[in-house]
Amino acid sequence: MRNDAGSGAGSRGGKIIGRTRTGNPIYENHKHPAHQSFTLGEHGDASLKHNELLKASLLKESVARKSKDKNAQKKAEDQSDIHLAGRKHHQNAKGSDE
């Protein structure tokens, strides 16, 4: 996804990994200020997105481990940690509509 300079969602800093069903950006960093106004449903969308990316990272980690590629393994482990934390955060978050 492109993050063009300007006043749009991508210009708020951080990597956008997806969008909620309502069109709001989901940032890789689960502590991004834009997530504070998420509804309960949007937190659910973000949790699902982080879970999807967590699964992909775990697969990459497994492949890297088998090939003994330490750099790729470390990168995949770091991504897994990010998405696990994101999934947990959004699963436990209270929505702005509560």
KOLLUM-26382 format. One record per residue (C-alpha): residue in three letters; x, y, z. Coordinates in steps of 0.05 Angstrom, whole numbers, plus 5000, padded with zeros to 4 digits. Example, Ala and Ser with C-alpha at 12.3 -4.5 7.8 and 13.67 -1.06 7.14 Angstrom:
BEGIN
Ala524649105156;Ser527349795143;
! end
This chain:
BEGIN
Met500050005000;Arg502350704986;Asn503051225041;Asp502951885003;Ala505052535037;Gly499452995054;Ser493552975101;Gly490952275088;Ala491251675133;Gly498151455109;Ser501052135127;Arg499652035201;Gly505851615210;Gly506450865211;Lys505350295164;Ile498150155144;Ile496949405142;Gly489549415124;Arg482949755132;Thr476949635176;Arg470149485145;Thr468550225154;Gly474750425116;Asn479150665173;Pro486550485168;Ile489449935211;Tyr496650115230;Glu502049595243;Asn503349925311;His497349745353;Lys498650355398;His497550835340;Pro493251435363;Ala488351325305;His486150665338;Gln483651025401;Ser477251215366;Phe475850515339;Thr469150205353;Leu468749505381;Gly467549245310;Glu473649605283;His477949315338;Gly475248635316;Asp477248785244;Ala484248995267;Ser484948375310;Leu483247935250;Lys488148305206;His493748225257;Asn491947485263;Glu492347395188;Leu499247725186;Leu501447335248;Lys499946675212;Ala503946905151;Ser509847115196;Leu509846445232;Leu510046085166;Lys515946505143;Glu519346375209;Ser518545625200;Val521245645129;Ala527146065151;Arg528645605209;Lys528844995163;Ser533445355114;Lys537745595172;Asp537146315148;Lys538246685214;Asn536847385185;Ala530247175155;Gln528446795218;Lys529847405262;Lys525747865216;Ala519947375216;Glu520347295292;Asp520148055300;Gln514048105254;Ser510647535293;Asp511747905358;Ile508748545329;His502548205303;Leu501547775365;Ala501648405408;Gly496948755359;Arg492048185359;Lys491948155435;His491148905441;His485248945394;Gln481948325424;Asn482048645493;Ala480549365472;Lys474149715489;Gly470750055431;Ser469050795429;Asp461750605423;Glu461550295493;
! end
